[in-house]
Amino acid sequence: MRLRARLAAEVSEAMKTARKKILIADCHEEVLMALEKILEEAGFDTTTAWTARDTLALLDSQVFDLVLVNEYLPDAECEDLLKALHERGAQIPCIIMQPSAPEITDYTGLQALGASHIVCKHAHQQILEIVSECLSGDRKTALAVETY
């Protein structure tokens, strides 16, 4: 009986410390490498994708805790990707990245499709803070537009 209790405690602890999985979708290698580095150094597991097609294939084959997606991918806009996720019933937080300070003016459609934040993809420290906040369980219900 003691062995079973100890094993249950070890499994419980392992689940608490399991690394969160983040999918990063962007068609710029330098962005992928920089975000992969900072997020992995912070204790997250990352997987990268270059296209919406690759992103959807990864989401169909693996479980992720969060998606970081560039507003434009070579084969789709982020809104198309969010629609595809929404149609599949995916309940995963998505952070939309833009090349500069957020410029999108109508956020309601993006929020309805699951976007939780819009942020500049070059603001790496800010992205790390937002990812940590989203995965801590203290998620906001309103779409947050982050300026830097």
C-alpha positions in Angstrom: 0.0 0.0 0.0 2.8 2.4 0.8 4.3 1.8 -2.7 1.0 2.7 -4.3 0.7 5.9 -2.3 4.3 6.9 -3.1 3.7 6.2 -6.8 0.5 8.2 -6.8 2.4 11.1 -5.1 5.2 10.9 -7.7 2.7 10.9 -10.6 0.9 13.9 -9.1 4.1 15.8 -8.7 5.2 15.0 -12.2 1.9 16.3 -13.5 2.4 19.5 -11.6 5.8 20.0 -13.1 5.0 18.8 -16.6 6.3 21.3 -19.2 3.7 23.2 -21.1 3.7 22.7 -24.8 3.6 25.7 -27.1 3.2 25.7 -30.9 4.8 28.7 -32.6 3.7 29.4 -36.2 5.6 32.0 -38.2 7.3 32.0 -41.6 10.4 33.9 -40.4 13.2 31.7 -39.2 14.8 34.3 -37.0 11.5 34.8 -35.1 11.0 31.1 -34.7 14.5 30.6 -33.3 14.3 33.6 -31.0 10.9 32.6 -29.5 11.9 29.0 -29.3 15.1 29.9 -27.3 13.4 32.3 -24.8 10.4 30.0 -24.2 12.5 26.9 -23.8 14.9 28.7 -21.4 11.8 29.6 -19.4 10.8 25.9 -19.1 8.4 25.5 -22.0 8.5 22.8 -24.7 8.1 24.3 -28.2 7.3 23.1 -31.6 7.5 25.3 -34.7 5.6 25.5 -37.9 5.9 27.7 -41.0 2.5 27.4 -42.5 -1.2 27.2 -41.4 -1.4 23.8 -43.0 1.6 22.6 -40.9 0.1 24.2 -37.8 -3.2 22.4 -38.3 -1.5 19.1 -38.9 0.5 19.5 -35.7 -2.6 20.4 -33.7 -4.4 17.3 -35.1 -1.5 15.0 -34.1 -0.3 16.5 -30.8 -1.7 18.3 -27.7 -0.5 21.9 -27.2 -1.3 24.2 -24.3 -1.0 27.4 -26.3 -0.5 28.6 -29.9 1.6 31.7 -30.9 0.7 32.6 -34.5 1.9 35.3 -36.8 -1.0 37.4 -38.3 0.0 36.3 -41.8 1.4 32.9 -42.8 2.3 32.0 -46.4 -0.9 30.0 -46.9 -3.4 31.8 -44.7 -4.1 34.7 -42.3 -4.4 34.1 -38.6 -8.1 34.6 -38.8 -8.4 31.7 -41.2 -6.4 29.5 -38.8 -8.5 30.6 -35.8 -11.7 29.8 -37.8 -10.3 26.3 -38.6 -9.5 25.7 -34.9 -12.9 27.0 -33.8 -14.7 24.7 -36.3 -12.8 21.8 -34.9 -13.9 22.7 -31.4 -10.4 23.4 -30.2 -10.2 25.2 -26.8 -6.6 26.4 -26.9 -5.4 29.9 -26.1 -4.0 31.7 -29.2 -1.8 34.7 -29.2 -1.6 36.6 -32.4 1.8 38.2 -33.3 2.2 41.2 -35.5 5.5 42.6 -36.9 5.1 45.9 -35.0 2.8 47.4 -32.4 -0.7 45.9 -32.9 -2.6 47.6 -35.8 -5.7 45.5 -35.9 -8.7 47.7 -35.2 -11.6 45.2 -34.9 -10.8 42.7 -32.2 -14.2 41.2 -31.5 -14.1 38.6 -34.3 -10.6 37.5 -33.2 -11.7 37.2 -29.6 -14.8 35.2 -30.6 -12.4 32.8 -32.5 -10.2 32.3 -29.4 -7.5 34.9 -29.6 -6.4 36.0 -26.1 -3.8 38.6 -27.0 -2.3 40.5 -29.8 1.4 41.4 -29.5 4.4 42.5 -31.4 6.4 39.4 -32.3 9.7 41.1 -31.6 8.7 41.9 -28.0 10.1 38.6 -26.7 10.1 39.4 -23.0 6.5 40.6 -23.2 5.5 37.4 -25.1 7.1 35.4 -22.4 5.2 37.2 -19.7 1.9 36.8 -21.7 2.5 33.1 -22.3 3.2 32.6 -18.6 0.1 34.5 -17.6 -2.1 32.5 -20.1 -0.8 29.2 -18.9 -0.9 30.0 -15.2 -4.7 29.7 -15.2 -5.2 33.4 -14.5 -6.5 34.1 -18.0 -8.3 37.3 -18.9 -11.7 37.0 -20.6 -11.3 40.1 -22.7 -8.9 40.3 -25.6 -5.7 42.1 -24.5 -3.9 44.2 -27.1 -0.3 44.7 -25.9 1.6 47.8 -27.0 5.3 48.3 -26.4 
